[in-house]
Amino acid sequence: MNMQFFRRGPSQDEQYLSLLQDIDFQPIFIMGTHRSGTTLLYKLLVATECFNFLTSYHIIKYDEILFNHVNRTEDHAKRELSELFKSMGLKDRIIDNVAVSPDMLEEYGYILVNAGYSQRLNPRNLHVFLELCKKVQFVSARARPLLLKNPYDYPNFKYVKAALPEAKFIFIHRHPLHVINSQLRSIRTALDTKSKYGALIDRRFARLCHNPLILQGARLLVSSKIGLALWSVTRGFVHSSNYFLQNVGSLPKTDFISLRFEDICKDPKTNVDKILRFIGLEQRSTLDYKAFIEPRTVPLLEEVKQERRSISNKLAIYFAYWKYDPYLG
């Protein structure tokens, strides 16, 4: 495929971009809405050592990925990044306690945004995505498929499939009330703490954090006082869920698998094995699955409890499809 590489100014990778012309990759997408368990599933599958994957190093050091690999300075660059995290007092993402490191798994949507495009794949930013994938594949084990995630593309998988016909999808679903509850908490936490890590990987968020007036306005808009955040998050979940139900049938049955977050937590080995069989891979490492599962009971926010019946009514078909209790919590 001929590629038109994007530019964001001076790049140490500029002289090496021609190395990507003959690089192919097999894309495997983890598809699920924000806070549905995509990070846990990503970590589980990467730990099998069957996949290539995207990390915070690739996001933050995007313009020197090839340079560092060719000149064997990748380890040095990662040590520098680790020192940066340490100097900023970064230990975890705060919103979910995931430890911050250069090898922390990340989403490709940040690369799209940092290049000045939408976080969702479309014809305008596809060339950016292709360059990213080829870079990661070039510096990784070439024969392995590339595991990717970006929740913004969950209600966009028809376009993703049309643009990348060889793509396969792993859909993950979680109880809607817990997803909505977790999304509200994470949005507010990121804004309240002015997440330093978020500002490192997302240029839009960095600009927001550096503008006190806009930041104050954003905090007010997502607060429980107005109710706009709950309405917006619920609306987004309803849209993405309806999109899945209405369009998943358009995918070849050989190209997707659907799982529940709750089932993965209950029996991670069985579900990881199921995914690997679906893709046609064999696990390369022995996993201590229990080490990945950290049971946490996060109570529903009062506003979510109050709107539980309304939310359940809007998602009645989705609740029935996945056999979720609409009055859980």
Buried (B, 14 or more C-beta within 10 A) or exposed (E): EEBEBBEEEEBBBEEBBEBBEEBEBBBBBBBBBBBBBBBBBBBBBBBBEBBBBBBBBBBBBBBBBBBBBBEEBBEEBBEEBBEEBEEEEBEEBBBBEBEBBBBBBBBBBBBBBBBEBEBBBBEEBBBBBBBBBBBBBBBBEEEBBBBBBBBBBBBBBBBBBEBBEEBBBBBBBBBBBBBBBBBBBBBBBBBEEBBBBBBBBBBBBBEBBEEEEEBEEBBEBBBBEEEEBBEBBBEBBBEBBBBBEEBBEEBEEEEBBBBBBBBBBEEBEEBBBBBBEBBEBEBEEEBEBEEBBEEEEEEBBEBBEEBBEEBBEBBEEBBEBBEBEBEEB
